[in-house]
Amino acid sequence: MVKTIYIVKTIHGEATIEILLTSTGIAEISTNTLTWIAVSLAITAIIIVVAILLYRRRRRYRGKGKRKKR
């Protein structure tokens, strides 16, 4: 059981991928990378959704504020 840790720099930051080198090393590497990709995509989707919601809310508040001031 030999652990090799790779630090991958992406848009989100740094993601560590642990790969266990055993008799079934290739299978474990593929599953690890696939799961990591899925997680990263999910995180990006959540960030995008939150950003859109915040942007919409800010726009609404700004509009109301301008109307009140006038």
N, C-alpha and C positions, 0 to 999 in steps of 0.2 A: 504493500500500500504506500505509494509515493504521491504526495500532494504537490501539484504545480499550480501556482496562483498567478493569473495574468491580470494586469491592471489595464483596462481599456478606456481610453479617453473619448467621450462622446459629447453630444450637445448638452446633455443633462448634467455631465460632470464625469466623475470616475466611477467605473463599475468593475468590481473584482469578480473574476470567473475562476472558481476552484475546479480543477480537473483531477480526478482520481485515476492514477495510472495502474490499472489492474489487467487481468486477462481480457476483460471486456472494456478496454479503454476507449475505443473508437465510439461505441454505443453511448457511453457516459458523456463523452465530449459533445456528441451531436445533440443529446437531450439537454445538456446544460446550456449550450448556445441557443437552441431553439426556445427554451423556456425564458432565457434572458432576453431574447429578441421580443417575445410576446409581452413580457413584463415592461420592457422599455416602451413598446408601442402603446400599451395601456396607460402608462404614466404620461406619455405625450398627449394622448387623447384627453385625459383628465385635465391636464394643464391648459390645453386649448379651450376646453369647455368652460373652465373657471375664468380664463382670461376674457372670453366672449361675454360671459355673464357680468363680470365686473365692468367691462367697457360699456355694456348696455345700461347698467345701473348708474354709472357715472354720467352718461349722456342724459338720462332721465333727470337726475338730480340737478345737473347744470341747467337744463331747460327750465325746470320749475323755479330755480333760483333767479334766473334772468327775468322770468315773467313777474315774479314777486317784486323785484327791484324796480322794474318799469312801472 
